[in-house]
Amino acid sequence: MNQNINLAVLIDGDNIPSANVKEMMEEIAKYGNPTIKRIYGDWTRPGLTKWKNLLLENAITPIQQYGYTTGKNATDSAMIIDAMDILYSRKVDGFCLVSSDSDFTRLATRLREAGMTVIGIGEKKTPNPFIVACDKFIYIEILKKQSEEKIENKDVEQPNVDKITRKVINLISSTINDVSDDDGWAFLGDVGSLLLKKRPNFDSRNYGYEKLTPLIKSIDKFEIEQRVNHKNRHKLIFVKIKETNTKRSKKEIK
């Protein structure tokens, strides 16, 4: 993702915890320049007072939205209207929608239809329709400080880390097959891009790995090869599905 793009960061203050805002903004900076930063909520409510210092520290503009009717979320409507105004202003290249609410599914879809990059950030309870409507979706739970999550003993299971299931391995395998050459090798950059298109919430950090390379290395089914690009001397990582004994036998027979 192009880090030079301008992003509008719109935060649903009613639906997102205030913890780890600093880590969240640092994460967003990896994907673009957050030129617009707004958070929506009814700031007369006592529950939102914990946001105040965090907003000052991170230069986020609070947008006051009163709840006009009991049971109706006025914050969602205000955020959606602002998003469309920003879209038509053509001041940004993408949006970061911070919420765990599926009500923003249609907004994410509409923004992408207009050619905008859409990054979603929310808790793991976020409904799948909103997740798949984004180009990329990041779980707040993985944005905690590394010092708090890191455990020196690698044999100890880390908190908030998903297990690498057979379903995940099959997803990686099918993606490698989709972009591999005739010899079965696939450029890891292409694999990562396609994984995100298939599953916007795919993130190596969900499984306890900072990058895709160590995640794949941890799975015995794959092999990795490092090659040097002779034009610029950069190292390129390629991945391949290991051949089973059955496949090897068939090749030997041929």
C-alpha positions in Angstrom: 0.0 0.0 0.0 1.3 3.4 -1.0 2.5 5.3 2.2 2.3 8.7 0.4 -1.5 8.6 0.1 -3.6 11.0 2.1 -6.1 9.4 4.5 -9.2 10.5 6.3 -9.4 8.8 9.7 -12.9 8.7 11.0 -13.4 7.1 14.5 -16.7 5.9 16.0 -16.2 7.1 19.6 -19.2 5.2 20.8 -18.0 1.9 19.5 -14.2 1.9 20.0 -12.2 1.6 23.3 -9.9 4.5 24.1 -7.0 2.3 25.0 -4.1 2.0 22.5 -5.0 5.1 20.4 -1.3 5.9 20.1 -0.5 2.5 18.7 -3.6 2.8 16.4 -2.4 6.1 14.9 1.2 4.7 14.5 -0.4 1.7 12.6 -2.4 4.0 10.3 0.8 6.0 9.5 2.2 2.8 7.8 -0.5 3.0 5.1 -0.7 6.7 4.4 -0.6 10.3 5.8 -3.7 10.9 8.0 -4.5 14.5 6.9 -8.0 14.4 8.4 -8.5 12.9 11.9 -12.0 13.1 13.4 -13.8 11.2 16.2 -17.6 11.2 16.6 -19.6 10.9 19.8 -21.8 12.7 22.3 -19.1 14.3 24.4 -21.6 15.3 27.1 -21.7 11.6 28.1 -19.4 10.7 31.0 -18.3 7.5 29.3 -16.4 9.5 26.6 -14.4 11.8 29.0 -11.4 9.4 29.0 -10.9 10.3 25.3 -10.1 14.0 25.9 -6.4 13.9 26.7 -5.8 11.3 24.0 -7.4 13.5 21.4 -5.1 16.4 22.3 -2.0 14.1 22.2 -2.9 12.7 18.8 -4.4 15.9 17.2 -7.8 14.2 16.6 -10.7 16.6 16.2 -13.8 15.7 18.3 -17.1 16.0 16.5 -20.1 16.6 18.8 -23.2 14.5 17.9 -26.1 14.5 20.3 -28.3 11.4 20.4 -31.6 12.7 19.2 -33.7 9.6 19.8 -33.3 6.7 22.2 -32.1 3.5 20.5 -30.9 5.3 17.4 -27.2 5.9 16.7 -26.8 9.5 15.5 -23.0 9.1 15.6 -23.1 6.6 12.7 -25.2 9.0 10.5 -22.9 12.0 11.2 -19.8 9.9 10.4 -21.3 8.6 7.2 -22.4 12.1 6.0 -18.9 13.5 6.8 -17.3 10.6 4.9 -19.3 11.4 1.8 -18.5 15.1 2.0 -14.8 14.3 2.3 -15.1 11.9 -0.7 -16.6 14.6 -2.9 -14.0 17.2 -1.8 -11.3 14.9 -3.4 -8.8 15.9 -0.6 -7.9 12.3 0.2 -7.0 9.1 -1.5 -8.4 6.7 1.1 -10.3 6.3 4.4 -9.6 4.6 7.7 -12.9 3.7 9.3 -12.4 2.9 13.0 -15.4 1.0 14.4 -16.6 -2.5 15.3 -20.1 -1.7 14.0 -21.4 -3.4 10.9 -23.5 -0.3 10.1 -20.5 1.0 8.2 -20.4 -1.9 5.8 -22.3 0.0 3.1 -20.1 3.1 3.6 -16.9 1.1 3.1 -18.4 -0.5 -0.1 -19.5 2.9 -1.5 -16.0 4.4 -0.8 -14.3 1.6 -2.6 -16.7 1.9 -5.5 -15.5 5.5 -5.8 -11.9 4.2 -6.1 -10.9 4.9 -2.5 -8.6 2.7 -0.4 -10.5 1.7 2.7 -8.8 0.4 5.8 -10.9 -0.8 8.7 -9.8 -1.0 12.4 -12.0 -2.6 15.0 -12.2 -5.3 17.7 -12.3 -9.0 17.0 -16.0 -8.9 17.6 -16.5 -6.9 14.4 -19.1 -8.6 12.1 -17.6 -10.2 8.9 -19.6 -8.1 6.4 -17.8 -4.9 7.5 -14.4 -6.7 7.5 -14.7 -8.0 3.9 -16.0 -4.6 2.7 -12.6 -3.1 3.5 -9.3 -3.4 1.5 -7.6 -4.3 4.8 -8.9 -4.8 8.3 -6.8 -4.6 11.4 -7.8 -5.9 14.8 -7.3 -3.5 17.7 -6.2 -6.3 19.9 -3.0 -6.8 18.0 -2.0 -3.1 18.3 -0.9 -3.3 21.9 2.7 -2.4 22.7 5.1 -5.2 21.8 6.7 -4.9 25.2 3.3 -5.9 26.8 2.7 -8.8 24.4 6.2 -10.2 23.9 7.1 -13.3 25.8 10.7 -14.4 25.8 9.9 -18.1 26.0 8.6 -18.9 22.5 7.1 -22.1 23.7 4.6 -20.2 25.8 1.4 -19.3 23.9 0.9 -15.5 23.7 -2.4 -13.9 24.6 -4.7 -12.6 21.9 -3.0 -14.9 19.3 -5.0 -17.0 17.0 -4.0 -20.6 16.2 -2.7 -21.5 12.7 -5.5 -23.8 11.7 -5.8 -26.1 8.8 -8.2 -23.5 7.2 -5.4 -20.9 7.4 -2.8 -23.3 5.9 -5.2 -24.1 3.1 -5.8 -20.4 2.4 -2.1 -19.8 2.1 -1.6 -22.9 -0.1 -4.3 -22.0 -2.5 -3.0 -18.4 -2.7 0.5 -19.7 -3.5 -0.9 -21.9 -6.2 -2.8 -18.9 -7.7 0.3 -16.8 -8.3 3.1 -19.5 -8.6 5.2 -20.1 -11.8 5.4 -23.5 -13.6 7.9 -24.7 -10.9 5.6 -23.9 -8.1 7.5 -20.9 -6.8 5.6 -17.7 -5.9 6.9 -14.2 -5.0 6.0 -13.6 -1.4 4.9 -10.0 -2.1 2.3 -11.3 -4.6 1.1 -13.9 -2.1 0.6 -11.3 0.6 -1.3 -9.0 -1.7 -3.7 -11.7 -2.8 -4.2 -13.0 0.7 -5.5 -9.5 1.7 -7.8 -9.5 -1.3 -9.2 -12.8 -0.3 -9.3 -12.0 3.4 -8.9 -8.4 4.4 -8.4 -9.3 8.1 -5.5 -11.6 7.3 -2.6 -10.3 9.4 0.5 -12.3 10.4 0.4 -10.5 13.8 -2.9 -12.3 14.5 -0.9 -15.5 14.8 2.0 -14.0 16.8 4.4 -13.1 13.9 5.4 -9.6 12.9 5.7 -10.5 9.2 4.5 -13.0 6.7 7.9 -14.6 6.1 8.3 -16.0 9.7 4.7 -17.1 9.7 5.2 -19.2 6.6 8.5 -20.4 7.9 6.8 -21.7 11.0 4.5 -24.0 8.8 6.3 -27.1 7.8 4.2 -27.4 4.6 6.1 -24.6 2.9 9.7 -23.9 1.8 11.2 -20.5 1.3 14.0 -19.4 -1.0 15.8 -16.0 -1.0 16.9 -14.6 -4.3 18.9 -11.5 -5.2 17.5 -9.1 -7.7 20.6 -8.3 -9.8 19.3 -5.0 -11.0 19.1 -3.4 -7.6 20.7 -6.1 -5.3 17.5 -6.3 -3.3 16.7 -9.7 -1.7 13.4 -11.2 -2.9 11.6 -13.9 -1.0 9.9 -16.8 -2.8 7.7 -19.5 -1.3 6.7 -22.9 -2.5 4.5 -25.7 -1.3 6.7 -28.7 -0.3 6.2 -31.7 -2.4 4.8 -34.8 -0.8 6.5 -38.2 -1.1 3.6 -39.3 -3.4 4.2 -36.4 -5.8 7.9 -37.1 -5.9 7.3 -40.7 -6.7 5.1 -39.8 -9.6 7.8 -37.5 -11.0 10.4 -40.2 -10.7 8.2 -42.7 -12.6 7.8 -40.1 -15.4 
